[in-house]
């Protein structure tokens, strides 16, 4: 849920690299518009947003940026505190859903389509930079980290939630990998943002007071592995895209089986699951 198309600032034809990046970002934009991601955000991971806002200690008067905000899982709870919130995301369809939800609560936020790797904001604009399982999906991790740090003022707070490589969603992507086309060169796996050492390496000495906690999100939305597979296979953009890449019924059945086996490995007899994520907070140095 990040990124956006780029244009040449000189008016010349974009270079091959720029053109390739624009095409990649266009695919990412379309990916997250597939299916019904708002239902995933509302029915499965809604609790992550308020927890992130609390960890960032957002309060009235703060200038807050939610990067790769999606439908506003963190942006809307941040606005409830009285903060001035900007929600940025690659996919306008998700922003429109979030804006409607905020309006229904009487909340006003600034919703902006934006590339997490090329944020359209001046240096040191925000007191707080948030991302709730969002920035992790930017294809070039260092570029996204650099932009997040650039727009947060010195002394400002940063708070991120990211799925871990060993957690359920990290294993979901590992499970889907053999069924998916290879990623373009230079694209990093999203769950690496759930590895504390990886994020510390991205930020380097530009942050201080780093705290990283592995936590588990209780998930009770699915009663059976088949129900999980059906839900994610029709509503979650990355999973839908993998299904569309299958060439025949045998491949689709194999993917069905792999996803149901994955869900069964994490689901108890009553359907309860726990999805591990990393909550990381820091201050801009």
Secondary structure, DSSP 8 states (H G I E B T S, - for coil): --------TTSS---HHHHHHHHHHHHHHHHHHSTTHHHHHHHTSHHHHHHHHHHTT--TT-EEEEET-TTTTTHHHHHHTT-EEEEEES-HHHHHHHHHHHHHTT---EEEE-BTTB--S-TT-EEEEEEES-GGGSS-HHHHHHHHHHHEEEEEEEEEEEE-SSSHHHHHHHHHHTTS----TT---GGGGG-HHHHHHHHGGGEEEEEEEEEEEEE-S-SSHHHHHHHHHHH-HHHHHHHHT--SHHHHHHHHHHHHHHHHHH--TT--EEEEEEEEEEEE-
